[in-house]
Amino acid sequence: MASKKVKLTLVRSLIGLSPKQEATVKALGLRRMHRSVTHDDTPDIRGMIARVPHVLKVSHEA
């Protein structure tokens, strides 16, 4: 059984974010705007997304 994936794209700049929010985005593997990364859809990743939803675009992959 294949695990579900979630694709994250950074749509806003890290400038102006708190240091904790900036660290969360970088821990997700996003460094530059309009770049995307794919992660397994786990509770840990979901929690990180919930901390910075205003700078990410989230789409689901099969």
Residue, then its C-alpha position, 0 to 999 in steps of 0.5 A: m500500500a502506497s503512503k499518501k504524499v503532500k506537495l508543498t510550495l512556498v508562495r510567500s517570502l520568509i521575510g517578516l516571519s518570526p524566527k520559529q516560523e522561518a525555522t519551520v519552513k526551512a525544516l520542511g525543506l523550502r528555501r526559495m519562493h515558488r519551489s516545491v517539495t513532497h513529503d509523506d502525509t504524516p501527523d508530524i508534517r501536518g503539524m508543521i503545515a498548520r504552523v505556517p499555512h499562510v506561506l504555503k500552498v498544499s496539494h495532495e498527491a496519490 
